[in-house]
């Protein structure tokens, strides 16, 4: 599978480990940065990866920051991107099986390496179940940028 990965400075070390794991697992991986632990802004790297998933350049993405929250918020600003913050294997499995999530977000300061590897493996091996879940994913795709806001 073709995968895009990205991080800010606080997620750099975990991103590097996950990138190497994905490559060892047979995936083609493109890293959009960051390239060190020097302070950077997470929206810049989350947007690069999410835009590439949105454009269909990659099937999946993995984003890492300190908590995973910022990357999740940034990625979900892009139509067609269904980014999930997963702190455990069950959340990663359900995000794929029920939500057809295409971007996994993790927090380096929250999730240890062993668990992060298991979460990534689960995210990449769990198929979308379709069926009753497809209609819900279709509804998400139809939501516009101003849906759900009171005026």
C-alpha positions, 0 to 999 in steps of 0.5 A: 500500500502507498502511505504518507507519513508526517509529524511535527517535532514532538512526534518525530521519533515515533514517526521515524520508527513507524515509517521504518516498520511500514517499509519493513512490512512492505508498504511504499512510504513517503515522508512529508516531514518534519525532518528533526526535533526542531520546533515546527507547526503541526498544521503544516505537516498534517495539511501536507499529508491530508491533502495528498490523501484527499487527492488520492495520491495515497491510500492511507496516512499516519500522522504523529504529534505530541498528543495526536490531537492536533494532527487529527484536527488538522487532517479532518479539515480536508474533505474525504479525509477520515482521520482518527486518533487511536490510543488503543488497538480496539479504536484502530480496528473500529475506525477501519471496520466501521468508519473506513478511516484513512488517516491514523493519528498518534501521540508520541507523548501518550503511546509507547512504541510497542503499542503504537506498532500494534495500532498501526498493524491493526489499522493497516490490516483491518478491512472496511466492513461496508454494509450498514456502515457504508451509508454512514460514511457516505453521509460524512462525505456529503457534509459541507464545511458549514454543516452542523453550525447554528447561524 
